[in-house]
Amino acid sequence: MNTPQLVLPAPAKLNLMLHILGRRPDGYHELQTIFQFLDHGDELGFAIREDGEICLQTDVPGVPHDSNLIVKAARALQKQSGCKLGMDIWLEKRLPMGGGIGGGSSDAATTLLGLNHLWNLGWDEDRLAALGLTLGADVPVFVRGHAAFAEGVGEILTPVNPEEPWYLVLVPQVAVSTAEIFSDPLLTRDSPPIKVRPVPKGNSRNDCKAVVERRYPEVRNALNLLGNFTEAKLTGTGSCVFGAFPNKAEADKVSALLTETLTGFVAKGSNISMLHRKLQDL
């Protein structure tokens, strides 16, 4: 077995707001959201294989090898580019599955960017983002690596530069099904579109929050606990909840109080993903 030639981060993201405008004829939902990255995430290692095989060397519990987005991303890029080389890939999993912080999508984007570099394909960001969209609606923002106001199903991206506070992210021990939340009959689907740029303050709600709180008491409990210290928000469809703090010391202080009963972490918000900062240094 090879050892990694390249190690890259796969950062988490937060949805600072999430408004659902309606359901499209194809069953997907039109939405508006703001993505911001965290300086915290998974880590992937890559080493070229000469035999053309794509081998994920790390088992992800509950996810068959061929269903993993990392493997799907690598095979899709290999097929579309015609590259004859393969890749060994290692994953250090730190982000929860079903947490709403983009773990699988971020892993896929890091795979596309890492393989583009190691295989010397020379694909530009637009081409990689288009391929990423075939893997998942959240993959393009990770490919592009800049905080963004997103529309459509989340793929129409306009760069934005929100404040970069420290966040405390709580991780309830439950995986939320995105499909289940979006199919709930009580989900808000008629939010009026925001037409002002930048997005005005006061538009920070998440239309999925009420449904998730009703279906998942663990998430409701985390929101209530964090809400004693700061505005507690849901990211994506959950399960993770987060709150902003002006500095690391304050976030750490609240974290020490809450993580006795809940899992969580403190991380800095970032408008340029740590993956792209690493790639710029290569």
C-alpha positions as CSV (number, residue, x, y, z in Angstrom):
1,M,0.0,0.0,0.0
2,N,1.2,3.5,-0.8
3,T,1.6,6.3,1.6
4,P,-0.1,9.6,0.8
5,Q,1.6,12.0,-1.6
6,L,-0.8,14.7,-0.8
7,V,-3.0,15.4,2.3
8,L,-5.8,17.9,2.0
9,P,-8.6,19.2,4.4
10,A,-12.3,18.8,3.7
11,P,-13.8,21.7,5.7
12,A,-17.2,21.9,7.3
13,K,-19.8,24.5,6.2
14,L,-22.6,26.3,8.0
15,N,-25.8,27.6,6.5
16,L,-26.1,31.0,8.1
17,M,-29.7,31.2,6.9
18,L,-31.9,28.9,4.8
19,H,-35.2,30.0,3.1
20,I,-37.3,27.6,1.0
21,L,-39.1,29.4,-1.8
22,G,-41.0,26.5,-3.3
23,R,-41.0,23.0,-4.8
24,R,-39.8,22.6,-8.4
25,P,-41.5,20.2,-11.0
26,D,-38.6,17.8,-10.6
27,G,-39.3,17.5,-6.8
28,Y,-36.3,19.5,-5.7
29,H,-36.8,22.8,-3.7
30,E,-35.9,26.3,-4.7
31,L,-34.0,27.8,-1.9
32,Q,-31.8,30.7,-0.8
33,T,-29.0,30.2,1.7
34,I,-25.6,31.6,2.8
35,F,-22.7,29.1,3.0
36,Q,-19.7,29.9,5.2
37,F,-16.8,27.5,5.9
38,L,-15.3,26.4,9.2
39,D,-11.6,25.8,9.9
40,H,-12.5,22.3,11.0
41,G,-13.2,19.2,8.9
42,D,-12.2,15.8,7.6
43,E,-8.8,15.1,6.1
44,L,-8.0,13.1,3.0
45,G,-4.8,11.6,1.8
46,F,-4.1,10.7,-1.8
47,A,-1.5,8.5,-3.6
48,I,-1.4,7.8,-7.4
49,R,-1.9,4.2,-8.5
50,E,-0.7,3.0,-11.9
51,D,-3.3,0.3,-12.4
52,G,-6.3,2.7,-12.7
53,E,-8.1,1.4,-9.6
54,I,-9.8,3.8,-7.2
55,C,-9.4,2.4,-3.7
56,L,-10.7,4.1,-0.6
57,Q,-8.5,2.6,2.1
58,T,-10.7,3.7,5.0
59,D,-14.0,2.0,5.9
60,V,-16.9,4.4,6.6
61,P,-19.4,2.6,8.8
62,G,-22.8,2.2,7.1
63,V,-21.6,3.4,3.7
64,P,-20.6,0.7,1.1
65,H,-17.4,1.5,-0.7
66,D,-19.0,2.0,-4.1
67,S,-21.7,4.3,-2.6
68,N,-19.2,6.6,-0.9
69,L,-19.2,10.1,-2.5
70,I,-15.4,10.1,-2.4
71,V,-15.3,7.0,-4.7
72,K,-18.1,8.4,-6.9
73,A,-16.2,11.7,-7.3
74,A,-13.0,10.0,-8.2
75,R,-14.6,7.6,-10.7
76,A,-16.6,10.4,-12.3
77,L,-13.5,12.6,-12.8
78,Q,-11.5,9.6,-14.1
79,K,-14.3,8.8,-16.6
80,Q,-14.9,12.4,-17.7
81,S,-11.2,13.2,-18.1
82,G,-10.2,9.9,-19.7
83,C,-7.3,9.6,-17.1
84,K,-5.8,6.1,-17.0
85,L,-4.3,6.5,-13.5
86,G,-5.9,5.4,-10.3
87,M,-5.7,6.6,-6.7
88,D,-5.4,5.3,-3.2
89,I,-7.4,7.5,-0.9
90,W,-7.4,7.7,2.9
91,L,-10.0,9.4,5.0
92,E,-9.8,10.7,8.6
93,K,-13.4,11.3,9.4
94,R,-14.1,14.1,11.9
95,L,-17.4,15.5,10.7
96,P,-20.7,13.7,11.6
97,M,-22.9,12.1,8.9
98,G,-26.3,13.6,8.7
99,G,-25.1,16.7,10.5
100,G,-25.9,19.4,8.0
101,I,-22.3,20.6,7.9
102,G,-21.4,19.1,4.5
103,G,-19.2,16.2,5.4
104,G,-19.9,14.0,2.3
105,S,-20.1,16.9,-0.1
106,S,-16.9,18.4,1.2
107,D,-15.1,15.1,0.9
108,A,-16.2,14.8,-2.7
109,A,-15.0,18.3,-3.5
110,T,-11.6,17.7,-1.9
111,T,-11.4,14.5,-3.9
112,L,-12.1,16.3,-7.2
113,L,-9.6,19.1,-6.5
114,G,-6.9,16.7,-5.1
115,L,-7.1,14.3,-8.1
116,N,-7.2,17.2,-10.6
117,H,-3.9,18.3,-9.1
118,L,-2.2,14.9,-8.8
119,W,-3.4,13.7,-12.2
120,N,-2.3,17.1,-13.8
121,L,-5.7,17.4,-15.6
122,G,-5.7,21.2,-15.6
123,W,-9.5,21.4,-15.2
124,D,-10.7,24.8,-14.2
125,E,-13.1,25.5,-11.3
126,D,-16.2,25.8,-13.5
127,R,-15.7,22.4,-15.0
128,L,-15.0,20.8,-11.6
129,A,-18.0,22.5,-10.1
130,A,-20.3,21.3,-12.9
131,L,-19.1,17.8,-12.3
132,G,-19.5,18.2,-8.6
133,L,-23.2,19.3,-9.0
134,T,-23.9,15.8,-10.5
135,L,-22.7,14.4,-7.2
136,G,-24.7,16.7,-4.9
137,A,-26.1,20.2,-4.7
138,D,-23.6,21.3,-2.0
139,V,-20.5,20.1,-3.8
140,P,-20.0,23.2,-6.0
141,V,-19.6,25.6,-3.1
142,F,-16.8,23.4,-1.7
143,V,-15.1,23.2,-5.1
144,R,-15.2,27.0,-5.4
145,G,-14.1,27.6,-1.8
146,H,-15.6,31.0,-1.2
147,A,-18.5,31.9,1.2
148,A,-21.5,32.3,-1.0
149,F,-25.2,33.4,-1.3
150,A,-26.7,30.3,-3.0
151,E,-29.9,30.0,-5.0
152,G,-31.6,27.4,-7.1
153,V,-31.1,24.1,-5.3
154,G,-27.9,25.6,-3.9
155,E,-25.8,25.6,-7.0
156,I,-26.2,29.3,-8.2
157,L,-23.4,31.0,-6.2
158,T,-22.6,34.6,-5.5
159,P,-19.5,35.2,-3.4
160,V,-20.2,37.1,-0.1
161,N,-18.1,38.1,2.8
162,P,-20.0,37.8,6.1
163,E,-18.3,38.4,9.4
164,E,-16.0,35.6,10.5
165,P,-16.8,34.9,14.2
166,W,-15.9,31.9,16.3
167,Y,-18.6,29.3,16.4
168,L,-19.5,26.6,18.9
169,V,-21.1,23.7,17.0
170,L,-23.1,21.1,18.9
171,V,-23.5,17.7,17.4
172,P,-26.6,15.8,18.7
173,Q,-26.2,12.1,18.5
174,V,-28.8,11.6,15.7
175,A,-28.5,11.7,11.9
176,V,-31.2,13.8,10.3
177,S,-32.6,12.6,6.9
178,T,-32.7,15.5,4.5
179,A,-35.2,13.8,2.3
180,E,-37.5,13.2,5.3
181,I,-37.4,16.9,6.2
182,F,-38.0,18.2,2.7
183,S,-41.0,15.8,2.3
184,D,-42.6,16.9,5.5
185,P,-46.0,18.4,4.7
186,L,-45.6,21.1,7.4
187,L,-42.3,22.4,5.9
188,T,-42.4,26.1,5.0
189,R,-42.2,26.3,1.2
190,D,-43.3,29.8,0.5
191,S,-40.7,32.2,1.8
192,P,-40.5,35.3,-0.4
193,P,-37.2,35.6,-2.3
194,I,-34.6,38.0,-0.9
195,K,-33.8,40.4,-3.7
196,V,-31.5,42.8,-1.8
197,R,-27.7,42.3,-1.8
198,P,-26.0,42.0,0.6
199,V,-28.7,40.0,2.5
200,P,-30.1,42.2,5.2
201,K,-29.5,41.3,8.8
202,G,-32.6,39.8,10.3
203,N,-33.0,37.2,7.5
204,S,-31.1,34.6,9.4
205,R,-33.9,32.0,10.0
206,N,-33.8,28.4,8.8
207,D,-37.1,27.3,7.4
208,C,-36.3,23.7,8.3
209,K,-35.9,24.4,12.0
210,A,-39.5,23.9,13.1
211,V,-39.8,20.6,11.3
212,V,-36.5,19.3,12.6
213,E,-37.3,20.4,16.2
214,R,-40.6,18.5,16.0
215,R,-39.2,15.3,14.6
216,Y,-35.9,15.2,16.5
217,P,-36.1,16.1,20.3
218,E,-32.3,15.7,20.5
219,V,-31.9,18.7,18.2
220,R,-34.5,20.7,20.0
221,N,-32.7,20.1,23.3
222,A,-29.3,21.2,21.8
223,L,-31.0,24.4,20.4
224,N,-32.5,25.2,23.8
225,L,-29.3,24.6,25.7
226,L,-27.2,26.7,23.3
227,G,-29.9,29.4,23.3
228,N,-29.2,30.2,26.9
229,F,-25.9,31.7,25.8
230,T,-26.3,33.0,22.2
231,E,-28.7,32.9,19.3
232,A,-28.8,29.1,18.5
233,K,-29.3,28.2,14.8
234,L,-29.7,25.0,12.8
235,T,-27.4,24.4,9.9
236,G,-28.9,22.8,6.8
237,T,-31.5,20.2,7.8
238,G,-29.4,19.5,10.9
239,S,-28.6,17.7,13.1
240,C,-25.8,20.2,14.0
241,V,-26.7,23.5,15.7
242,F,-24.4,26.5,16.1
243,G,-23.9,29.8,17.8
244,A,-21.6,32.7,17.1
245,F,-19.2,34.2,19.6
246,P,-16.9,37.3,19.3
247,N,-13.8,35.4,20.3
248,K,-12.4,31.9,20.9
249,A,-12.3,32.3,24.7
250,E,-16.0,32.9,25.0
251,A,-16.8,30.0,22.6
252,D,-14.5,27.7,24.6
253,K,-16.2,28.8,27.9
254,V,-19.7,27.9,26.7
255,S,-18.3,24.7,25.1
256,A,-16.9,23.6,28.5
257,L,-20.3,24.0,30.0
258,L,-22.3,22.2,27.3
259,T,-20.0,19.4,26.1
260,E,-20.3,17.6,29.4
261,T,-23.6,16.3,28.0
262,L,-23.3,17.1,24.3
263,T,-20.6,16.5,21.7
264,G,-19.3,19.6,20.0
265,F,-16.4,21.7,18.8
266,V,-15.2,25.2,18.5
267,A,-14.0,26.6,15.1
268,K,-13.4,29.8,13.3
269,G,-15.7,30.9,10.5
270,S,-13.9,31.5,7.2
271,N,-14.9,33.0,3.9
272,I,-12.1,31.3,2.1
273,S,-12.0,27.6,2.8
274,M,-9.0,26.0,4.4
275,L,-8.8,23.6,1.4
276,H,-8.3,26.5,-1.0
277,R,-5.7,28.1,1.3
278,K,-3.8,24.8,1.3
279,L,-4.1,24.5,-2.5
280,Q,-2.7,28.0,-3.0
281,D,0.4,26.9,-1.2
282,L,1.1,23.9,-3.4
